[in-house]
Amino acid sequence: MLTYLAVIFVIALVAFVLYGFGIIMRRPISPAQQADKCSLCQVTFEKTRLVERRVGDSKILYFCAACIQKLQQDLNRTVG
């Protein structure tokens, strides 16, 4: 009898976890999750306006257009 109750409990627990996971996955993405800061100037932009670069396995850097232009100007001044 206890074995049947344990099996029913485990099945109910798995169903509850999957149901909760489904609810979490259906939530809309908030505007705060669609924005990030430039790694150089620390100004917040929408992610569509940032260039994303991975460093190593886990670190992600974001760069805005103004910072990229400043770096390009510094490179041109230094090199040529």
Secondary structure in CASP SS format (residue, H / E / C, confidence):
PFRMAT SS
TARGET T0000
AUTHOR 0000-0000-0000
METHOD secondary structure of the structure
MODEL  1
M C 1.00
L H 1.00
T H 1.00
Y H 1.00
L H 1.00
A H 1.00
V H 1.00
I H 1.00
F H 1.00
V H 1.00
I H 1.00
A H 1.00
L H 1.00
V H 1.00
A H 1.00
F H 1.00
V H 1.00
L H 1.00
Y H 1.00
G H 1.00
F H 1.00
G H 1.00
I H 1.00
I H 1.00
M H 1.00
R C 1.00
R C 1.00
P C 1.00
I C 1.00
S C 1.00
P H 1.00
A H 1.00
Q H 1.00
Q H 1.00
A E 1.00
D E 1.00
K E 1.00
C C 1.00
S C 1.00
L C 1.00
C C 1.00
Q C 1.00
V C 1.00
T E 1.00
F E 1.00
E E 1.00
K H 1.00
T H 1.00
R H 1.00
L C 1.00
V E 1.00
E E 1.00
R E 1.00
R E 1.00
V E 1.00
G C 1.00
D C 1.00
S C 1.00
K E 1.00
I E 1.00
L E 1.00
Y E 1.00
F E 1.00
C C 1.00
A H 1.00
A H 1.00
C H 1.00
I H 1.00
Q H 1.00
K H 1.00
L H 1.00
Q H 1.00
Q H 1.00
D H 1.00
L H 1.00
N H 1.00
R H 1.00
T H 1.00
V H 1.00
G C 1.00
END
